[in-house]
């Protein structure tokens, strides 16, 4: 994407890579089914937590009007203005999300700015926070939905946690089979769910129609803070639950395109959510004080008549499962991007669909998430307790997104400085207010996403730093290829066939080639030095995929370029290379890989010794290059070497 003067054309709805294809109405329904699951389940607990959570509010007209107005303006500023209108314009060749935006900034600025490294760290930390969010969201959504059974019959209370655990474990268990077929139901189910939200809300708005004007009137926010500033500030920590999932609009842009996500939000999802929140407020206001105190503990489910409450619980649970599925799939996608961009070691990635490139499954991430989500449900035991942990990761990521978009607005789009200043001031004030309010939750459970984010950030940065140090150490001992060819090509015996030496550097002689010559005393007739480079774009066109160089004496260098959303398949690409002599036949080709054993050392500058040991452990447990690059198992030779970092 290129952007000048603040004008960015909408991404095309038909992509060569399988994104955002099909009629607009299908994309809109698909977006409703996948993108809005998280924010769609917020009415189940957001209003409740504000009044009946850890810091209770009196459900009177002053507080209800203030909260409703806060919810409305939060949705308009954070979701509609910030994400839907502005941030979604900053796509990286159609892809969205913190890492995609980070790659876009890094590619555009090209490291010219002194603070580029700081921006990279912020983007990585946003990714780390996402992992904390991806653990809490399924637990919070499913647990809050299943708790609705208690409004049907209090006898269900002891079974809420076991039922939630069974649902979540079952959800993670089916991931390996793919979700393409089940995904076809997501759109219709969420359409029904949002329609139900709207109808139930509209039914109760008539109980107290004054809530309509109250929600849109910002004076009620001022009155709320003026009457009880401390409680109003604390309430922000729960009000923000109404906009959790806003970042999913941007992250899922590559699957549906900008236009369908915008249409579904403005014309369907937003009205349904607002109607439901107004209905909850009107229901509480119209009830007598004793009933109001009872209903405010679960206002979402009390919107439904007694006879329809169980069907509402089942529908809400289905919506919670869909929201969880979207987050789980998002964790796979983010991890794949992080692997390709060099922040995560190679992991086993299985493709669960032959037609949809985005349908992937990462076993290690799946089971890690399942264990952590189950522990969260069993430990916290109620969605109200989990509410204390929910919000910090989301508000932290939202603040980082604001910082990243500030760079885009000024450095890449060159928008008017006064317009940018006004927008950023608004966004920063809102983001800081919500983050500050959520920091009060740290002792009660907010420490969890911060702990997960800190651990994930340590792993991400340790791998990126260690990988760069290892490459630098190997480059120090690297021999220029021209010198090697002159000395070795004339003296070494040549044997038939093709040898492909995988190397991370597009210059110098690979260590595997030096070791092979040292131990086997021979060179193949044709030697290809192969480097795979991941670009800062989601996809690389076929005509730009490979570049070749002929050194003579049977030596060639091939550099393959991939986008950070693409799967690497070396054999299939080698078969297309036609500028290195005859076509490569796998039965006549051997692949040589170097397997490094790291020796942590305090003598050499680099990382702390404990981080070097962590990096060495990550390297040992990474998926082998043979599997990652799709190399034929019976044609691979691994040569070991030791590297001190």
C-alpha positions in Angstrom: 0.0 0.0 0.0 1.2 3.5 -0.8 -0.4 6.5 0.7 0.1 10.1 -0.1 -1.7 13.2 1.0 -3.9 11.1 3.3 -5.8 9.4 0.4 -5.8 5.7 0.4 -7.8 3.7 -2.1 -10.0 0.9 -0.8 -8.4 -2.5 -1.2 -9.9 -4.5 -4.1 -12.5 -7.0 -3.0 -11.0 -9.7 -5.3 -7.5 -10.7 -4.5 -5.1 -12.9 -6.3 -4.4 -14.7 -3.0 -7.8 -15.8 -2.2 -8.7 -13.0 0.2 -12.0 -11.1 0.2 -13.5 -12.9 -2.8 -17.2 -13.2 -3.6 -20.4 -11.1 -3.6 -20.4 -8.2 -1.2 -23.4 -9.6 0.8 -21.6 -12.9 1.4 -18.5 -11.0 2.6 -20.7 -8.9 4.9 -22.3 -12.0 6.4 -18.9 -13.6 6.8 -17.6 -10.5 8.5 -20.5 -10.5 11.0 -19.8 -14.2 11.7 -16.1 -14.0 12.3 -15.0 -10.4 13.0 -17.7 -9.3 15.5 -17.9 -12.4 17.7 -15.8 -10.8 20.5 -17.5 -7.4 20.6 -20.8 -9.1 20.0 -20.6 -11.1 23.2 -19.7 -8.0 25.3 -23.4 -7.1 26.1 -23.5 -10.4 28.1 -21.1 -9.0 30.7 -20.1 -5.3 30.1 -23.2 -3.6 31.5 -23.3 -6.1 34.4 -19.7 -5.7 35.4 -20.1 -1.9 35.5 -22.8 -2.1 38.1 -22.4 -5.5 39.8 -18.7 -6.2 39.4 -15.9 -5.7 41.9 -16.7 -2.0 42.2 -20.5 -1.7 42.3 -22.5 1.3 41.2 -26.0 2.2 42.3 -28.3 1.4 39.3 -30.1 4.8 39.4 -30.8 7.2 36.6 -27.6 9.3 37.1 -25.3 6.2 36.8 -27.2 4.3 34.1 -27.4 7.4 31.9 -23.7 8.1 32.4 -22.7 4.5 31.7 -24.9 4.3 28.6 -23.4 7.5 27.2 -19.9 6.3 28.0 -20.6 3.1 26.0 -22.0 5.0 23.1 -19.1 7.5 22.8 -16.5 4.7 23.4 -18.0 2.8 20.4 -18.0 5.9 18.3 -14.5 7.1 19.1 -12.6 3.8 19.5 -14.4 1.5 17.1 -16.1 3.7 14.5 -13.6 6.6 14.2 -10.3 5.1 15.2 -10.5 1.6 13.8 -13.2 1.5 11.1 -12.5 5.0 9.7 -8.8 5.6 10.2 -6.7 2.5 11.1 -8.3 0.3 8.6 -7.0 2.6 5.9 -3.5 1.6 6.9 -3.5 -1.9 5.3 -0.3 -3.7 4.3 -1.3 -4.9 0.8 -4.7 -5.7 2.1 -3.6 -7.3 5.4 -4.2 -5.8 8.9 -3.1 -6.3 12.5 -0.2 -5.0 14.6 2.5 -7.0 12.9 1.2 -6.2 9.4 1.1 -2.5 10.4 4.6 -2.8 11.9 6.0 -4.4 8.7 4.3 -1.6 6.7 6.0 1.1 8.8 9.3 -0.6 8.8 9.3 -1.0 5.0 8.1 2.5 4.3 10.5 4.3 6.7 13.3 1.9 5.9 15.0 2.5 9.3 15.7 6.1 8.5 14.2 7.3 11.7 16.1 7.0 15.0 13.0 5.8 16.8 12.2 3.0 14.3 13.6 0.4 16.7 11.3 1.7 19.5 8.3 1.4 17.2 9.3 -2.2 16.4 9.4 -3.0 20.1 6.0 -1.4 20.6 4.5 -3.5 17.8 6.1 -6.7 19.2 4.7 -5.9 22.7 1.2 -5.4 21.2 1.6 -8.9 19.7 2.7 -10.2 23.1 -0.4 -8.7 24.7 -2.6 -10.4 22.1 -1.6 -13.8 23.5 -2.8 -12.8 26.9 -6.1 -11.6 25.3 -6.4 -14.8 23.3 -6.4 -16.8 26.6 -8.9 -14.6 28.5 -11.4 -14.0 25.7 -12.6 -17.7 25.3 -12.7 -18.2 29.0 -14.7 -14.9 29.6 -17.1 -15.3 26.7 -18.0 -19.0 27.3 -18.2 -18.7 31.1 -20.4 -15.6 31.0 -22.7 -17.3 28.5 -23.0 -20.5 30.4 -23.7 -18.6 33.6 -27.0 -17.6 32.0 -28.2 -21.0 33.1 -28.4 -19.6 36.6 -31.1 -17.2 35.5 -33.1 -20.2 34.2 -32.7 -22.2 37.4 -30.3 -21.6 40.3 -29.7 -25.4 40.5 -27.4 -25.1 37.5 -24.9 -23.0 39.4 -22.6 -26.0 40.4 -22.4 -27.1 36.8 -21.4 -23.8 35.1 -17.6 -24.4 35.4 -17.7 -28.1 34.3 -19.9 -27.3 31.3 -17.7 -24.3 30.3 -14.6 -26.5 30.5 -16.2 -29.3 28.4 -17.2 -26.7 25.7 -13.8 -25.1 25.6 -11.8 -28.4 25.6 -14.1 -29.7 22.8 -13.5 -26.5 20.8 -9.7 -26.8 21.0 -10.0 -30.6 20.2 -11.7 -30.0 16.9 -9.2 -27.4 15.6 -7.0 -30.0 13.9 -9.9 -31.0 11.6 -10.3 -27.4 10.4 -13.2 -25.1 10.8 -14.2 -24.5 7.1 -17.4 -26.5 7.3 -18.4 -25.3 10.8 -17.4 -21.7 9.7 -20.3 -21.8 7.2 -22.7 -21.6 10.1 -20.9 -18.7 11.8 -22.5 -16.0 9.7 -26.1 -17.2 10.0 -25.8 -17.9 13.7 -24.3 -14.4 14.4 -27.0 -12.8 12.2 -29.6 -14.5 14.4 -27.7 -13.5 17.5 -27.4 -9.8 16.6 -31.0 -9.7 15.5 -32.0 -11.2 18.8 -29.9 -8.5 20.6 -31.7 -5.8 18.7 -35.2 -7.2 19.3 -34.7 -7.8 23.0 -33.3 -4.4 23.4 -36.0 -2.7 21.4 -38.7 -4.5 23.5 -37.4 -3.0 26.7 -36.4 0.5 25.4 -40.1 1.1 25.4 -40.1 0.6 29.2 -38.2 3.9 29.5 -37.8 5.7 26.1 -35.8 8.5 27.8 -32.7 6.2 27.6 -32.5 6.9 23.8 -31.7 10.6 24.2 -29.7 9.9 27.3 -27.3 7.6 25.5 -26.5 10.2 22.9 -26.2 13.1 25.3 -22.6 13.6 26.5 -23.8 15.9 29.3 -24.6 12.7 31.3 -21.0 11.7 31.2 -20.0 15.1 32.7 -22.7 14.8 35.4 -21.6 11.2 36.2 -18.0 12.3 36.8 -19.0 15.5 38.6 -21.2 13.7 41.0 -18.8 10.8 41.8 -15.4 11.2 40.0 -13.7 8.3 41.7 -16.4 5.7 41.0 -16.9 7.1 37.5 -13.2 6.6 36.8 -13.2 3.1 38.2 -16.2 2.3 36.1 -14.2 3.0 33.0 -12.4 -0.3 33.7 -15.7 -2.1 33.1 -17.2 0.1 30.4 -14.2 -0.7 28.1 -15.5 -4.3 28.1 -18.1 -3.0 25.6 -15.4 -2.4 23.0 -13.2 -5.4 23.5 -12.7 -7.0 20.1 -12.5 -3.7 18.3 -8.9 -4.6 17.2 -10.3 -7.7 15.5 -11.8 -5.4 12.8 -8.3 -4.5 11.7 -6.7 -7.8 12.2 -9.3 -9.7 10.1 -9.3 -7.1 7.3 -7.3 -9.4 5.0 -10.0 -12.1 5.1 -13.0 -9.9 4.2 -11.8 -6.6 2.9 -12.4 -3.1 4.3 -15.8 -2.4 2.8 -17.7 -5.5 4.1 -16.4 -4.9 7.6 -17.4 -1.2 7.5 -20.9 -2.0 6.1 -21.6 -4.7 8.6 -20.5 -2.5 11.6 -22.4 0.7 10.6 -25.6 -0.8 9.4 -26.1 -3.9 11.5 -23.7 -4.6 14.4 -23.5 -1.1 15.9 -27.3 -0.5 15.9 -27.9 -4.0 17.4 -25.4 -3.4 20.2 -26.7 0.0 21.1 -30.3 -1.2 21.2 -29.4 -4.0 23.5 -27.4 -1.7 25.9 -30.3 0.8 25.9 -32.7 -2.1 26.6 -30.7 -3.3 29.6 -30.6 0.3 31.0 -34.3 0.8 30.4 -35.2 -2.5 32.0 -33.3 -1.7 35.2 -34.7 1.9 35.4 -38.3 0.7 35.0 -38.1 -2.0 37.6 -38.7 -1.4 41.3 -35.6 -1.0 43.4 -35.5 -4.6 44.8 -36.0 -6.1 41.4 -33.5 -3.8 39.8 -30.8 -4.9 42.2 -31.5 -8.5 41.3 -31.7 -8.0 37.6 -28.6 -5.9 37.3 -26.5 -9.0 38.3 -27.4 -10.5 34.9 -29.4 -7.9 32.9 -28.6 -9.5 29.5 -30.5 -12.7 30.2 -33.3 -11.0 32.0 -34.2 -9.1 28.8 -35.8 -12.4 27.6 -39.1 -13.6 28.9 -38.9 -16.7 31.2 -40.0 -19.0 28.5 -37.3 -17.8 26.1 -34.4 -17.5 28.5 -33.0 -21.0 28.0 -33.0 -20.6 24.1 -31.2 -17.2 24.7 -28.6 -18.9 26.9 -28.0 -21.5 24.1 -27.7 -18.8 21.4 -25.4 -16.7 23.6 -23.2 -19.8 24.2 -23.0 -20.5 20.4 -22.0 -16.9 19.9 -19.4 -17.2 22.7 -18.0 -20.3 21.0 -17.8 -18.4 17.7 -16.1 -15.5 19.4 -13.6 -17.9 20.9 -13.0 -19.6 17.5 -12.2 -16.3 16.0 -9.6 -15.5 18.7 -8.0 -19.0 18.4 -7.8 -18.7 14.6 -6.3 -15.2 15.1 -3.6 -16.7 17.4 -2.6 -19.1 14.7 -2.5 -16.3 12.1 -0.5 -13.9 14.3 2.0 -16.7 15.1 2.4 -17.5 11.5 3.2 -13.9 10.8 5.6 -13.7 13.7 7.4 -16.9 12.5 7.9 -15.4 9.0 9.0 -12.0 10.3 11.6 -13.6 12.5 10.1 -13.2 16.0 9.1 -16.8 16.7 11.0 -20.1 16.0 9.8 -22.3 13.2 6.7 -24.3 14.4 4.7 -27.0 12.8 1.9 -25.5 10.7 -0.8 -27.7 9.3 -3.1 -26.4 6.5 -6.7 -27.6 7.1 -8.1 -26.4 3.8 -6.9 -26.9 0.3 -8.7 -23.8 -1.0 -8.5 -21.3 1.9 -4.9 -20.1 2.5 -5.8 -18.7 5.9 -7.1 -22.0 7.3 -4.1 -23.1 9.4 -3.6 -25.1 12.6 -0.6 -24.8 14.9 -0.6 -27.7 17.4 1.8 -26.2 19.9 -0.2 -22.9 20.1 -3.5 -24.8 20.2 -2.6 -27.0 23.2 -0.9 -24.2 25.1 -4.0 -22.0 24.7 -6.3 -24.9 25.8 -4.3 -25.5 29.0 -4.2 -21.8 29.9 -7.9 -21.2 29.1 -8.9 -24.2 31.1 -6.7 -23.1 34.1 -8.3 -19.6 33.9 -11.9 -21.1 34.0 -11.0 -23.4 36.9 -9.1 -20.8 38.8 -11.3 -17.8 38.5 -14.6 -19.8 38.4 -16.8 -16.9 37.4 -16.8 -14.4 34.6 -17.1 -11.6 37.1 -13.7 -12.6 38.6 -12.3 -12.9 35.1 -13.6 -9.4 34.4 -10.8 -8.1 36.6 -8.2 -9.7 34.3 -10.0 -8.7 31.1 -9.3 -5.3 29.6 -5.7 -4.6 30.4 -4.3 -6.4 27.4 -7.0 -4.9 25.1 -6.4 -1.3 26.3 -2.7 -1.7 26.1 -2.9 -3.0 22.5 -5.3 -0.1 21.7 -2.8 2.4 23.0 0.0 0.9 21.0 -2.2 1.0 17.9 -2.7 4.7 18.5 1.1 5.2 18.7 1.6 3.2 15.5 -1.1 5.1 13.6 0.4 8.4 14.8 3.6 7.4 12.9 1.5 6.5 9.8 -0.5 9.8 9.9 2.5 12.1 10.1 5.4 10.2 8.5 3.6 8.2 5.7 0.4 10.0 4.9 1.4 13.6 5.7 -2.0 14.6 7.0 -2.6 18.1 8.2 -0.8 18.5 11.5 -3.7 20.2 13.2 -6.1 17.5 12.1 -3.6 14.9 13.2 -3.0 16.7 16.5 -6.7 16.8 17.3 -7.4 13.2 16.4 -4.4 11.9 18.3 -5.2 14.0 21.4 -8.7 12.5 21.4 -7.4 9.0 21.0 -4.6 9.3 23.6 -6.9 10.8 26.2 -9.5 8.0 25.7 -6.8 5.2 25.6 -4.9 6.5 28.6 -8.1 6.9 30.6 -9.2 3.3 29.9 -5.7 1.9 30.5 -5.3 3.8 33.8 -8.7 2.6 35.0 -7.7 -1.0 34.1 -4.4 -0.8 36.0 -6.5 -0.6 39.2 -7.5 -4.2 38.3 -3.9 -5.5 38.6 -4.1 -6.9 42.1 -7.5 -8.6 41.4 -6.4 -10.5 38.3 -5.1 -7.9 35.9 -1.6 -9.2 36.6 -2.4 -12.3 34.4 -2.4 -10.7 31.0 0.6 -8.5 31.9 2.5 -11.7 33.0 1.6 -13.5 29.8 2.5 -10.4 27.8 5.8 -10.0 29.5 6.7 -13.7 29.0 5.6 -13.6 25.3 7.6 -10.4 24.8 10.7 -11.9 26.3 10.4 -15.0 24.0 9.7 -12.8 20.9 12.6 -10.4 21.4 15.0 -13.1 22.6 14.4 -15.1 19.4 14.8 -12.1 17.1 17.9 -10.9 18.9 19.5 -14.3 19.2 18.8 -15.1 15.6 20.5 -11.9 14.5 23.5 -12.5 16.7 23.9 -16.1 15.3 23.7 -14.8 11.8 26.3 -12.1 12.6 28.7 -14.7 14.2 28.4 -17.0 11.2 29.0 -14.1 8.8 32.2 -13.2 10.6 33.7 -16.5 9.6 32.2 -16.5 6.1 34.4 -16.8 3.1 33.6 -14.8 -0.1 32.1 -17.2 -2.7 34.4 -16.0 -5.5 37.5 -16.9 -3.5 36.0 -20.3 -2.6 35.2 -21.1 -6.2 38.7 -20.3 -7.4 40.4 -22.4 -4.7 38.0 -25.3 -4.4 36.4 -25.8 -7.9 39.8 -26.5 -9.5 41.0 -29.0 -6.9 38.0 -30.8 -5.5 36.6 -33.9 -7.2 33.1 -33.4 -8.8 30.3 -35.9 -8.5 27.1 -36.1 -10.6 23.9 -34.4 -9.3 22.7 -31.2 -7.8 23.5 -30.1 -4.2 21.3 -27.4 -2.7 22.9 -25.7 0.3 20.3 -23.7 2.4 21.8 -20.5 3.9 20.3 -17.6 5.7 22.8 -15.2 4.1 22.6 -14.2 0.5 26.4 -13.7 0.4 29.4 -15.8 1.4 29.9 -19.5 1.5 27.4 -21.5 3.7 28.9 -23.4 6.6 27.3 -26.6 5.4 29.2 -26.4 2.1 32.5 -25.9 3.9 31.8 -28.8 6.2 30.7 -31.1 3.3 33.9 -30.3 1.4 36.0 -30.8 4.5 34.6 -34.2 5.4 33.5 -35.7 2.0 36.2 -34.1 -0.2 33.8 -33.7 -3.1 31.6 -31.1 -4.9 28.5 -31.8 -6.9 28.4 -30.9 -10.6 25.8 -28.2 -9.8 25.8 -26.4 -6.6 22.9 -24.0 -5.7 23.2 -21.7 -2.7 19.6 -21.1 -1.7 18.3 -18.3 0.6 14.7 -17.8 1.5 13.8 -14.2 2.4 10.6 -13.1 4.0 9.5 -9.6 2.8 7.5 -6.9 4.7 4.5 -7.6 2.5 1.8 -10.3 2.9 2.4 -11.8 -0.5 5.0 -11.7 -3.3 3.9 -12.1 -6.9 5.2 -15.1 -8.8 7.3 -13.0 -11.2 9.2 -11.5 -8.2 9.5 -14.8 -6.4 13.0 -15.8 -7.4 16.3 -14.2 -8.4 19.3 -16.1 -9.6 23.0 -15.5 -10.0 25.5 -17.7 -12.0 29.0 -17.7 -10.5 30.4 -20.1 -13.1 32.0 -23.5 -12.5 28.6 -25.0 -11.7 27.9 -22.6 -8.8 24.6 -20.7 -8.7 22.8 -18.6 -6.1 19.0 -18.6 -5.8 17.1 -16.2 -3.5 13.4 -16.9 -3.0 11.2 -14.1 -1.8 8.0 -14.8 0.2 5.4 -12.6 1.9 4.8 -13.0 5.7 1.4 -14.6 5.0 2.7 -17.3 2.6 3.8 -20.9 3.1 7.3 -21.7 2.0 7.7 -24.6 -0.4 11.3 -24.9 -1.7 11.0 -28.0 -4.0 8.1 -26.6 -5.9 9.8 -23.2 -6.4 13.1 -24.9 -7.4 11.3 -26.9 -10.1 10.3 -23.5 -11.7 13.8 -22.0 -11.7 15.0 -22.2 -15.3 18.2 -20.0 -15.1 20.4 -22.5 -13.3 20.8 -25.1 -16.0 18.5 -28.1 -16.5 15.4 -28.3 -14.3 16.0 -29.7 -10.8 14.9 -33.3 -10.4 14.3 -34.3 -6.8 15.8 -37.8 -7.3 19.1 -36.2 -8.5 19.1 -33.4 -5.9 20.5 -33.4 -2.3 19.7 -30.7 0.2 22.3 -29.8 2.8 21.3 -28.1 6.0 23.5 -26.7 8.8 22.3 -27.5 12.3 23.9 -25.1 14.8 24.6 -26.0 18.4 24.8 -22.8 20.4 27.3 -22.2 23.1 26.2 -19.4 25.4 29.2 -17.2 26.5 29.6 -14.3 28.8 32.8 -13.4 27.0 31.1 -12.1 23.9 28.9 -9.1 23.8 25.3 -9.9 22.9 22.6 -10.9 25.3 22.5 -11.8 28.9 23.6 -15.4 29.5 20.1 -16.5 30.6 18.7 -15.1 27.4 21.3 -16.9 25.4 20.4 -20.2 27.1 16.7 -19.5 26.4 17.5 -18.9 22.8 19.5 -22.1 22.6 16.5 -24.0 24.1 14.1 -22.4 21.6 16.5 -23.3 18.7 16.7 -26.9 19.8 12.9 -27.2 20.0 12.1 -25.4 16.7 10.7 -27.4 13.9 13.4 -28.7 11.6 14.2 -26.7 8.5 13.5 -29.8 6.5 9.8 -29.8 7.5 9.4 -26.1 7.4 10.7 -25.7 3.9 8.9 -28.9 2.7 12.1 -30.7 1.7 11.9 -34.3 0.7 12.9 -36.3 3.8 15.0 -38.8 1.9 17.1 -36.2 0.1 18.3 -34.1 3.2 21.7 -34.2 4.8 22.3 -32.3 8.0 25.7 -31.1 9.1 26.3 -29.9 12.6 28.4 -27.0 13.8 28.9 -25.0 17.0 28.4 -21.3 17.3 29.3 -19.1 20.2 27.1 -16.1 20.9 
